[in-house]
Amino acid sequence: MIQLTPQHRIFICIEPIDFRKGIDGMVAICKNLLHADPYSGAIFAFTNRARIFVRLLVYDGNGFWLCHKRFSSGKLQWWPATQQQASDITYGQLHLILQQSDPSQVKFKPNWRNLA
């Protein structure tokens, strides 16, 4: 089971990918296009050109998890258009994206707070 937590780093590929790619192809995208280590335990999110599928790739220390979601109706309302938007995504915003919502319309509290 994969759980999205505030501790996870999230990398979102803003370019649509070919979903015929398997885990090895997606690992190559993580390395070459996102310039990130796919073995770091970070969550990597991808979508296809039609925006009706989302894939999450995560390495848990023992192997890769590849989660695939196809929306039963409609498509993604929002996906980052720039690398800046993609790098600012939090776990709460990713949850909204996976529910076909627009996280730019929601105000979130900070994930962390200082303790006195």
N, CA, C and O atoms as CSV, one atom per row, in Angstrom:
chain,resi,resn,atom,element,x,y,z
A,1,MET,N,N,0.849,-1.182,0.000
A,1,MET,CA,C,0.000,0.000,0.000
A,1,MET,C,C,0.887,1.235,0.000
A,1,MET,O,O,1.912,1.277,0.680
A,2,ILE,N,N,0.490,2.217,-0.753
A,2,ILE,CA,C,1.208,3.485,-0.808
A,2,ILE,C,C,0.405,4.530,-0.069
A,2,ILE,O,O,-0.801,4.674,-0.266
A,3,GLN,N,N,1.098,5.253,0.782
A,3,GLN,CA,C,0.440,6.327,1.522
A,3,GLN,C,C,1.155,7.630,1.205
A,3,GLN,O,O,2.381,7.701,1.280
A,4,LEU,N,N,0.406,8.646,0.858
A,4,LEU,CA,C,0.981,9.963,0.622
A,4,LEU,C,C,1.078,10.692,1.953
A,4,LEU,O,O,0.081,10.844,2.659
A,5,THR,N,N,2.275,11.141,2.291
A,5,THR,CA,C,2.490,11.839,3.556
A,5,THR,C,C,3.236,13.153,3.299
A,5,THR,O,O,3.815,13.331,2.227
A,6,PRO,N,N,3.229,14.064,4.259
A,6,PRO,CA,C,3.965,15.317,4.081
A,6,PRO,C,C,5.471,15.104,3.924
A,6,PRO,O,O,6.165,15.968,3.389
A,7,GLN,N,N,5.980,13.957,4.387
A,7,GLN,CA,C,7.410,13.692,4.303
A,7,GLN,C,C,7.855,13.279,2.898
A,7,GLN,O,O,9.046,13.344,2.591
A,8,HIS,N,N,6.935,12.862,2.055
A,8,HIS,CA,C,7.298,12.443,0.710
A,8,HIS,C,C,7.667,13.630,-0.163
A,8,HIS,O,O,7.001,14.665,-0.148
A,9,ARG,N,N,8.733,13.461,-0.920
A,9,ARG,CA,C,9.023,14.419,-1.983
A,9,ARG,C,C,8.166,14.004,-3.169
A,9,ARG,O,O,8.003,12.813,-3.435
A,10,ILE,N,N,7.626,14.967,-3.870
A,10,ILE,CA,C,6.751,14.686,-4.997
A,10,ILE,C,C,7.339,15.329,-6.240
A,10,ILE,O,O,7.633,16.524,-6.266
A,11,PHE,N,N,7.502,14.512,-7.264
A,11,PHE,CA,C,7.962,14.989,-8.559
A,11,PHE,C,C,6.845,14.747,-9.558
A,11,PHE,O,O,6.339,13.631,-9.678
A,12,ILE,N,N,6.463,15.792,-10.274
A,12,ILE,CA,C,5.413,15.664,-11.269
A,12,ILE,C,C,6.007,15.948,-12.639
A,12,ILE,O,O,6.637,16.982,-12.861
A,13,CYS,N,N,5.795,15.020,-13.543
A,13,CYS,CA,C,6.226,15.197,-14.929
A,13,CYS,C,C,5.158,16.036,-15.631
A,13,CYS,O,O,4.025,15.586,-15.801
A,14,ILE,N,N,5.514,17.244,-16.035
A,14,ILE,CA,C,4.515,18.127,-16.633
A,14,ILE,C,C,4.190,17.722,-18.060
A,14,ILE,O,O,3.108,18.032,-18.560
A,15,GLU,N,N,5.115,17.031,-18.722
A,15,GLU,CA,C,4.874,16.556,-20.082
A,15,GLU,C,C,4.091,15.247,-20.039
A,15,GLU,O,O,4.394,14.387,-19.212
A,16,PRO,N,N,3.102,15.073,-20.897
A,16,PRO,CA,C,2.402,13.783,-20.934
A,16,PRO,C,C,3.353,12.692,-21.428
A,16,PRO,O,O,4.233,12.945,-22.250
A,17,ILE,N,N,3.161,11.476,-20.911
A,17,ILE,CA,C,4.013,10.362,-21.321
A,17,ILE,C,C,3.177,9.286,-22.001
A,17,ILE,O,O,1.951,9.251,-21.886
A,18,ASP,N,N,3.869,8.426,-22.699
A,18,ASP,CA,C,3.249,7.283,-23.358
A,18,ASP,C,C,3.044,6.197,-22.297
A,18,ASP,O,O,4.016,5.677,-21.749
A,19,PHE,N,N,1.806,5.859,-22.010
A,19,PHE,CA,C,1.515,4.896,-20.948
A,19,PHE,C,C,1.755,3.456,-21.369
A,19,PHE,O,O,1.461,2.539,-20.603
A,20,ARG,N,N,2.286,3.234,-22.575
A,20,ARG,CA,C,2.726,1.897,-22.932
A,20,ARG,C,C,4.052,1.569,-22.267
A,20,ARG,O,O,4.472,0.412,-22.252
A,21,LYS,N,N,4.712,2.583,-21.716
A,21,LYS,CA,C,5.973,2.371,-21.007
A,21,LYS,C,C,5.701,1.602,-19.715
A,21,LYS,O,O,4.684,1.805,-19.051
A,22,GLY,N,N,6.624,0.725,-19.384
A,22,GLY,CA,C,6.546,-0.008,-18.133
A,22,GLY,C,C,7.360,0.697,-17.056
A,22,GLY,O,O,7.707,1.870,-17.190
A,23,ILE,N,N,7.654,-0.025,-16.002
A,23,ILE,CA,C,8.402,0.555,-14.886
A,23,ILE,C,C,9.780,1.021,-15.335
A,23,ILE,O,O,10.203,2.118,-14.970
A,24,ASP,N,N,10.487,0.215,-16.118
A,24,ASP,CA,C,11.833,0.604,-16.548
A,24,ASP,C,C,11.818,1.870,-17.393
A,24,ASP,O,O,12.700,2.718,-17.254
A,25,GLY,N,N,10.829,2.008,-18.264
A,25,GLY,CA,C,10.715,3.222,-19.065
A,25,GLY,C,C,10.422,4.440,-18.215
A,25,GLY,O,O,10.917,5.532,-18.491
A,26,MET,N,N,9.616,4.253,-17.179
A,26,MET,CA,C,9.283,5.372,-16.297
A,26,MET,C,C,10.465,5.739,-15.404
A,26,MET,O,O,10.657,6.911,-15.079
A,27,VAL,N,N,11.258,4.741,-15.007
A,27,VAL,CA,C,12.485,5.010,-14.245
A,27,VAL,C,C,13.432,5.858,-15.089
A,27,VAL,O,O,14.061,6.786,-14.580
A,28,ALA,N,N,13.530,5.541,-16.371
A,28,ALA,CA,C,14.379,6.329,-17.267
A,28,ALA,C,C,13.886,7.771,-17.371
A,28,ALA,O,O,14.695,8.697,-17.423
A,29,ILE,N,N,12.567,7.970,-17.402
A,29,ILE,CA,C,12.016,9.330,-17.437
A,29,ILE,C,C,12.378,10.071,-16.156
A,29,ILE,O,O,12.731,11.250,-16.200
A,30,CYS,N,N,12.293,9.392,-15.018
A,30,CYS,CA,C,12.654,10.019,-13.740
A,30,CYS,C,C,14.098,10.510,-13.775
A,30,CYS,O,O,14.398,11.621,-13.337
A,31,LYS,N,N,14.979,9.676,-14.297
A,31,LYS,CA,C,16.401,10.036,-14.332
A,31,LYS,C,C,16.693,11.116,-15.371
A,31,LYS,O,O,17.344,12.116,-15.067
A,32,ASN,N,N,16.213,10.912,-16.595
A,32,ASN,CA,C,16.617,11.767,-17.711
A,32,ASN,C,C,15.808,13.049,-17.853
A,32,ASN,O,O,16.362,14.100,-18.175
A,33,LEU,N,N,14.507,12.971,-17.617
A,33,LEU,CA,C,13.656,14.147,-17.812
A,33,LEU,C,C,13.476,14.943,-16.517
A,33,LEU,O,O,13.540,16.172,-16.528
A,34,LEU,N,N,13.253,14.243,-15.405
A,34,LEU,CA,C,13.035,14.934,-14.126
A,34,LEU,C,C,14.326,15.143,-13.341
A,34,LEU,O,O,14.331,15.869,-12.347
A,35,HIS,N,N,15.419,14.518,-13.774
A,35,HIS,CA,C,16.729,14.628,-13.107
A,35,HIS,C,C,16.627,14.305,-11.614
A,35,HIS,O,O,17.162,15.019,-10.766
A,36,ALA,N,N,15.927,13.208,-11.322
A,36,ALA,CA,C,15.716,12.793,-9.934
A,36,ALA,C,C,16.038,11.309,-9.804
A,36,ALA,O,O,16.002,10.567,-10.786
A,37,ASP,N,N,16.350,10.891,-8.596
A,37,ASP,CA,C,16.682,9.501,-8.311
A,37,ASP,C,C,15.406,8.713,-8.043
A,37,ASP,O,O,14.752,8.938,-7.025
A,38,PRO,N,N,15.038,7.796,-8.931
A,38,PRO,CA,C,13.797,7.038,-8.716
A,38,PRO,C,C,13.876,6.081,-7.533
A,38,PRO,O,O,12.849,5.570,-7.086
A,39,TYR,N,N,15.082,5.828,-7.019
A,39,TYR,CA,C,15.258,4.929,-5.874
A,39,TYR,C,C,15.244,5.681,-4.546
A,39,TYR,O,O,15.552,5.096,-3.508
A,40,SER,N,N,14.894,6.957,-4.559
A,40,SER,CA,C,14.941,7.789,-3.351
A,40,SER,C,C,13.725,7.639,-2.445
A,40,SER,O,O,13.743,8.121,-1.312
A,41,GLY,N,N,12.671,6.981,-2.918
A,41,GLY,CA,C,11.443,6.873,-2.137
A,41,GLY,C,C,10.465,8.002,-2.405
A,41,GLY,O,O,9.401,8.073,-1.791
A,42,ALA,N,N,10.832,8.886,-3.328
A,42,ALA,CA,C,9.937,9.983,-3.699
A,42,ALA,C,C,8.782,9.436,-4.535
A,42,ALA,O,O,8.856,8.334,-5.080
A,43,ILE,N,N,7.731,10.218,-4.624
A,43,ILE,CA,C,6.575,9.863,-5.438
A,43,ILE,C,C,6.693,10.604,-6.766
A,43,ILE,O,O,6.860,11.823,-6.800
A,44,PHE,N,N,6.605,9.853,-7.846
A,44,PHE,CA,C,6.671,10.419,-9.186
A,44,PHE,C,C,5.294,10.278,-9.825
A,44,PHE,O,O,4.741,9.180,-9.879
A,45,ALA,N,N,4.740,11.391,-10.310
A,45,ALA,CA,C,3.395,11.390,-10.887
A,45,ALA,C,C,3.469,11.717,-12.372
A,45,ALA,O,O,4.211,12.603,-12.798
A,46,PHE,N,N,2.684,10.980,-13.144
A,46,PHE,CA,C,2.659,11.126,-14.597
A,46,PHE,C,C,1.214,11.126,-15.078
A,46,PHE,O,O,0.331,10.582,-14.415
A,47,THR,N,N,0.980,11.733,-16.226
A,47,THR,CA,C,-0.319,11.655,-16.877
A,47,THR,C,C,-0.111,11.436,-18.371
A,47,THR,O,O,0.992,11.609,-18.888
A,48,ASN,N,N,-1.181,11.054,-19.053
A,48,ASN,CA,C,-1.099,10.863,-20.491
A,48,ASN,C,C,-1.603,12.116,-21.207
A,48,ASN,O,O,-2.046,13.073,-20.572
A,49,ARG,N,N,-1.530,12.092,-22.525
A,49,ARG,CA,C,-1.906,13.271,-23.309
A,49,ARG,C,C,-3.380,13.645,-23.142
A,49,ARG,O,O,-3.718,14.828,-23.098
A,50,ALA,N,N,-4.250,12.651,-23.050
A,50,ALA,CA,C,-5.688,12.919,-22.924
A,50,ALA,C,C,-6.095,13.296,-21.498
A,50,ALA,O,O,-7.232,13.711,-21.273
A,51,ARG,N,N,-5.181,13.157,-20.533
A,51,ARG,CA,C,-5.417,13.492,-19.116
A,51,ARG,C,C,-6.545,12.667,-18.481
A,51,ARG,O,O,-7.247,13.149,-17.592
A,52,ILE,N,N,-6.710,11.433,-18.940
A,52,ILE,CA,C,-7.705,10.553,-18.318
A,52,ILE,C,C,-7.049,9.471,-17.466
A,52,ILE,O,O,-7.741,8.697,-16.804
A,53,PHE,N,N,-5.717,9.413,-17.480
A,53,PHE,CA,C,-4.968,8.457,-16.672
A,53,PHE,C,C,-3.948,9.193,-15.821
A,53,PHE,O,O,-3.429,10.234,-16.222
A,54,VAL,N,N,-3.664,8.652,-14.649
A,54,VAL,CA,C,-2.572,9.130,-13.797
A,54,VAL,C,C,-1.819,7.907,-13.317
A,54,VAL,O,O,-2.420,6.888,-12.979
A,55,ARG,N,N,-0.500,8.013,-13.290
A,55,ARG,CA,C,0.333,6.955,-12.731
A,55,ARG,C,C,1.232,7.542,-11.659
A,55,ARG,O,O,1.754,8.648,-11.791
A,56,LEU,N,N,1.398,6.771,-10.593
A,56,LEU,CA,C,2.339,7.106,-9.535
A,56,LEU,C,C,3.387,6.006,-9.475
A,56,LEU,O,O,3.049,4.822,-9.488
A,57,LEU,N,N,4.647,6.386,-9.410
A,57,LEU,CA,C,5.753,5.445,-9.307
A,57,LEU,C,C,6.494,5.733,-8.015
A,57,LEU,O,O,6.890,6.871,-7.762
A,58,VAL,N,N,6.685,4.700,-7.192
A,58,VAL,CA,C,7.357,4.858,-5.899
A,58,VAL,C,C,8.246,3.644,-5.658
A,58,VAL,O,O,7.839,2.512,-5.917
A,59,TYR,N,N,9.453,3.878,-5.167
A,59,TYR,CA,C,10.333,2.793,-4.749
A,59,TYR,C,C,10.276,2.708,-3.232
A,59,TYR,O,O,10.492,3.708,-2.548
A,60,ASP,N,N,9.986,1.519,-2.695
A,60,ASP,CA,C,9.834,1.364,-1.238
A,60,ASP,C,C,11.028,0.711,-0.561
A,60,ASP,O,O,10.928,0.307,0.598
A,61,GLY,N,N,12.152,0.598,-1.254
A,61,GLY,CA,C,13.333,-0.028,-0.672
A,61,GLY,C,C,13.440,-1.498,-1.033
A,61,GLY,O,O,14.499,-2.107,-0.880
A,62,ASN,N,N,12.347,-2.062,-1.511
A,62,ASN,CA,C,12.322,-3.480,-1.864
A,62,ASN,C,C,11.917,-3.689,-3.323
A,62,ASN,O,O,12.176,-4.745,-3.900
A,63,GLY,N,N,11.290,-2.689,-3.907
A,63,GLY,CA,C,10.836,-2.757,-5.291
A,63,GLY,C,C,9.988,-1.545,-5.623
A,63,GLY,O,O,9.722,-0.695,-4.773
A,64,PHE,N,N,9.573,-1.483,-6.869
A,64,PHE,CA,C,8.762,-0.361,-7.329
A,64,PHE,C,C,7.281,-0.673,-7.222
A,64,PHE,O,O,6.839,-1.789,-7.497
A,65,TRP,N,N,6.530,0.329,-6.818
A,65,TRP,CA,C,5.072,0.311,-6.885
A,65,TRP,C,C,4.697,1.174,-8.073
A,65,TRP,O,O,5.204,2.285,-8.226
A,66,LEU,N,N,3.814,0.666,-8.909
A,66,LEU,CA,C,3.286,1.441,-10.018
A,66,LEU,C,C,1.772,1.458,-9.879
A,66,LEU,O,O,1.105,0.451,-10.117
A,67,CYS,N,N,1.241,2.601,-9.496
A,67,CYS,CA,C,-0.208,2.746,-9.324
A,67,CYS,C,C,-0.760,3.443,-10.556
A,67,CYS,O,O,-0.207,4.438,-11.023
A,68,HIS,N,N,-1.838,2.917,-11.065
A,68,HIS,CA,C,-2.440,3.419,-12.296
A,68,HIS,C,C,-3.907,3.729,-12.021
A,68,HIS,O,O,-4.647,2.872,-11.537
A,69,LYS,N,N,-4.325,4.953,-12.330
A,69,LYS,CA,C,-5.719,5.327,-12.140
A,69,LYS,C,C,-6.288,5.813,-13.461
A,69,LYS,O,O,-5.719,6.682,-14.121
A,70,ARG,N,N,-7.433,5.227,-13.835
A,70,ARG,CA,C,-8.175,5.687,-14.994
A,70,ARG,C,C,-9.490,6.264,-14.478
A,70,ARG,O,O,-10.228,5.592,-13.758
A,71,PHE,N,N,-9.777,7.495,-14.845
A,71,PHE,CA,C,-10.992,8.140,-14.375
A,71,PHE,C,C,-12.193,7.545,-15.100
A,71,PHE,O,O,-12.171,7.387,-16.320
A,72,SER,N,N,-13.236,7.218,-14.349
A,72,SER,CA,C,-14.414,6.588,-14.945
A,72,SER,C,C,-15.226,7.568,-15.779
A,72,SER,O,O,-15.927,7.169,-16.709
A,73,SER,N,N,-15.131,8.842,-15.448
A,73,SER,CA,C,-15.785,9.858,-16.278
A,73,SER,C,C,-14.981,11.143,-16.174
A,73,SER,O,O,-14.452,11.480,-15.115
A,74,GLY,N,N,-14.900,11.835,-17.260
A,74,GLY,CA,C,-14.165,13.095,-17.272
A,74,GLY,C,C,-12.671,12.885,-17.328
A,74,GLY,O,O,-12.189,11.791,-17.619
A,75,LYS,N,N,-11.943,13.954,-17.044
A,75,LYS,CA,C,-10.491,13.903,-17.035
A,75,LYS,C,C,-9.976,14.882,-15.997
A,75,LYS,O,O,-10.754,15.544,-15.312
A,76,LEU,N,N,-8.664,14.966,-15.887
A,76,LEU,CA,C,-8.074,15.866,-14.899
A,76,LEU,C,C,-8.520,17.304,-15.151
A,76,LEU,O,O,-8.507,17.788,-16.283
A,77,GLN,N,N,-8.910,17.964,-14.083
A,77,GLN,CA,C,-9.266,19.380,-14.215
A,77,GLN,C,C,-8.020,20.248,-14.248
A,77,GLN,O,O,-8.004,21.318,-14.857
A,78,TRP,N,N,-6.979,19.771,-13.584
A,78,TRP,CA,C,-5.775,20.599,-13.466
A,78,TRP,C,C,-4.550,19.714,-13.442
A,78,TRP,O,O,-4.550,18.659,-12.807
A,79,TRP,N,N,-3.510,20.137,-14.130
A,79,TRP,CA,C,-2.192,19.500,-14.090
A,79,TRP,C,C,-1.183,20.622,-14.241
A,79,TRP,O,O,-1.418,21.540,-15.027
A,80,PRO,N,N,-0.073,20.586,-13.525
A,80,PRO,CA,C,0.882,21.701,-13.613
A,80,PRO,C,C,1.344,21.949,-15.051
A,80,PRO,O,O,1.637,21.011,-15.792
A,81,ALA,N,N,1.404,23.209,-15.424
A,81,ALA,CA,C,1.834,23.580,-16.769
A,81,ALA,C,C,3.303,23.965,-16.817
A,81,ALA,O,O,3.930,23.913,-17.875
A,82,THR,N,N,3.855,24.353,-15.665
A,82,THR,CA,C,5.260,24.764,-15.603
A,82,THR,C,C,5.990,23.941,-14.554
A,82,THR,O,O,5.376,23.345,-13.669
A,83,GLN,N,N,7.303,23.919,-14.672
A,83,GLN,CA,C,8.107,23.179,-13.703
A,83,GLN,C,C,8.002,23.817,-12.314
A,83,GLN,O,O,8.079,23.114,-11.306
A,84,GLN,N,N,7.827,25.135,-12.253
A,84,GLN,CA,C,7.653,25.808,-10.960
A,84,GLN,C,C,6.391,25.330,-10.261
A,84,GLN,O,O,6.420,25.037,-9.066
A,85,GLN,N,N,5.282,25.247,-10.991
A,85,GLN,CA,C,4.041,24.738,-10.402
A,85,GLN,C,C,4.224,23.304,-9.934
A,85,GLN,O,O,3.744,22.936,-8.861
A,86,ALA,N,N,4.910,22.493,-10.724
A,86,ALA,CA,C,5.097,21.080,-10.389
A,86,ALA,C,C,5.967,20.909,-9.147
A,86,ALA,O,O,5.727,20.007,-8.345
A,87,SER,N,N,6.971,21.762,-8.982
A,87,SER,CA,C,7.871,21.615,-7.838
A,87,SER,C,C,7.236,22.090,-6.530
A,87,SER,O,O,7.723,21.758,-5.450
A,88,ASP,N,N,6.163,22.857,-6.620
A,88,ASP,CA,C,5.493,23.363,-5.417
A,88,ASP,C,C,4.347,22.479,-4.934
A,88,ASP,O,O,3.694,22.820,-3.948
A,89,ILE,N,N,4.081,21.351,-5.598
A,89,ILE,CA,C,2.951,20.484,-5.249
A,89,ILE,C,C,3.208,19.799,-3.903
A,89,ILE,O,O,4.285,19.251,-3.665
A,90,THR,N,N,2.207,19.841,-3.037
A,90,THR,CA,C,2.275,19.160,-1.743
A,90,THR,C,C,1.452,17.877,-1.814
A,90,THR,O,O,0.735,17.635,-2.785
A,91,TYR,N,N,1.569,17.069,-0.778
A,91,TYR,CA,C,0.819,15.810,-0.767
A,91,TYR,C,C,-0.690,16.068,-0.770
A,91,TYR,O,O,-1.433,15.311,-1.395
A,92,GLY,N,N,-1.157,17.106,-0.095
A,92,GLY,CA,C,-2.584,17.433,-0.081
A,92,GLY,C,C,-3.080,17.845,-1.456
A,92,GLY,O,O,-4.183,17.480,-1.864
A,93,GLN,N,N,-2.264,18.602,-2.162
A,93,GLN,CA,C,-2.631,19.006,-3.514
A,93,GLN,C,C,-2.650,17.807,-4.456
A,93,GLN,O,O,-3.506,17.723,-5.336
A,94,LEU,N,N,-1.710,16.881,-4.276
A,94,LEU,CA,C,-1.708,15.678,-5.101
A,94,LEU,C,C,-2.961,14.846,-4.855
A,94,LEU,O,O,-3.521,14.275,-5.791
A,95,HIS,N,N,-3.401,14.774,-3.608
A,95,HIS,CA,C,-4.666,14.088,-3.308
A,95,HIS,C,C,-5.820,14.713,-4.097
A,95,HIS,O,O,-6.649,13.996,-4.658
A,96,LEU,N,N,-5.874,16.042,-4.140
A,96,LEU,CA,C,-6.948,16.715,-4.885
A,96,LEU,C,C,-6.849,16.449,-6.382
A,96,LEU,O,O,-7.864,16.233,-7.044
A,97,ILE,N,N,-5.638,16.464,-6.914
A,97,ILE,CA,C,-5.454,16.179,-8.333
A,97,ILE,C,C,-5.973,14.784,-8.656
A,97,ILE,O,O,-6.631,14.580,-9.677
A,98,LEU,N,N,-5.673,13.820,-7.778
A,98,LEU,CA,C,-6.112,12.444,-7.999
A,98,LEU,C,C,-7.629,12.291,-7.882
A,98,LEU,O,O,-8.185,11.284,-8.321
A,99,GLN,N,N,-8.299,13.278,-7.294
A,99,GLN,CA,C,-9.754,13.276,-7.190
A,99,GLN,C,C,-10.400,14.174,-8.242
A,99,GLN,O,O,-11.576,14.522,-8.135
A,100,GLN,N,N,-9.624,14.544,-9.256
A,100,GLN,CA,C,-10.088,15.388,-10.361
A,100,GLN,C,C,-10.493,16.787,-9.900
A,100,GLN,O,O,-11.431,17.374,-10.439
A,101,SER,N,N,-9.799,17.310,-8.922
A,101,SER,CA,C,-10.073,18.664,-8.438
A,101,SER,C,C,-8.928,19.588,-8.824
A,101,SER,O,O,-7.868,19.132,-9.253
A,102,ASP,N,N,-9.142,20.865,-8.671
A,102,ASP,CA,C,-8.155,21.890,-8.990
A,102,ASP,C,C,-7.559,22.413,-7.687
A,102,ASP,O,O,-8.227,23.162,-6.974
A,103,PRO,N,N,-6.314,22.040,-7.351
A,103,PRO,CA,C,-5.728,22.483,-6.087
A,103,PRO,C,C,-5.433,23.977,-6.040
A,103,PRO,O,O,-5.232,24.529,-4.959
A,104,SER,N,N,-5.404,24.638,-7.188
A,104,SER,CA,C,-5.144,26.080,-7.177
A,104,SER,C,C,-6.342,26.851,-6.626
A,104,SER,O,O,-6.213,28.035,-6.313
A,105,GLN,N,N,-7.496,26.210,-6.502
A,105,GLN,CA,C,-8.699,26.852,-5.983
A,105,GLN,C,C,-8.879,26.653,-4.479
A,105,GLN,O,O,-9.860,27.128,-3.906
A,106,VAL,N,N,-7.934,25.949,-3.832
A,106,VAL,CA,C,-8.060,25.616,-2.418
A,106,VAL,C,C,-6.907,26.247,-1.650
A,106,VAL,O,O,-5.766,26.225,-2.114
A,107,LYS,N,N,-7.192,26.803,-0.489
A,107,LYS,CA,C,-6.149,27.367,0.367
A,107,LYS,C,C,-5.774,26.315,1.408
A,107,LYS,O,O,-6.628,25.837,2.155
A,108,PHE,N,N,-4.500,25.963,1.450
A,108,PHE,CA,C,-3.995,24.950,2.369
A,108,PHE,C,C,-3.231,25.600,3.512
A,108,PHE,O,O,-2.586,26.633,3.334
A,109,LYS,N,N,-3.311,24.991,4.674
A,109,LYS,CA,C,-2.461,25.407,5.784
A,109,LYS,C,C,-1.074,24.820,5.562
A,109,LYS,O,O,-0.936,23.822,4.854
A,110,PRO,N,N,-0.043,25.420,6.154
A,110,PRO,CA,C,1.307,24.870,6.002
A,110,PRO,C,C,1.374,23.445,6.566
A,110,PRO,O,O,0.669,23.112,7.518
A,111,ASN,N,N,2.234,22.607,5.963
A,111,ASN,CA,C,2.383,21.241,6.432
A,111,ASN,C,C,3.077,21.147,7.774
A,111,ASN,O,O,2.848,20.205,8.534
A,112,TRP,N,N,3.934,22.131,8.072
A,112,TRP,CA,C,4.727,22.071,9.299
A,112,TRP,C,C,4.513,23.337,10.104
A,112,TRP,O,O,4.204,24.398,9.561
A,113,ARG,N,N,4.679,23.208,11.371
A,113,ARG,CA,C,4.606,24.394,12.239
A,113,ARG,C,C,5.704,24.286,13.288
A,113,ARG,O,O,6.098,23.187,13.677
A,114,ASN,N,N,6.188,25.418,13.735
A,114,ASN,CA,C,7.226,25.444,14.750
A,114,ASN,C,C,6.623,25.166,16.112
A,114,ASN,O,O,5.554,25.680,16.442
A,115,LEU,N,N,7.302,24.360,16.897
A,115,LEU,CA,C,6.882,24.093,18.254
A,115,LEU,C,C,7.623,25.014,19.201
A,115,LEU,O,O,8.820,25.244,19.033
A,116,ALA,N,N,6.933,25.542,20.186
A,116,ALA,CA,C,7.560,26.477,21.134
A,116,ALA,C,C,8.519,25.757,22.057
A,116,ALA,O,O,9.136,26.384,22.918
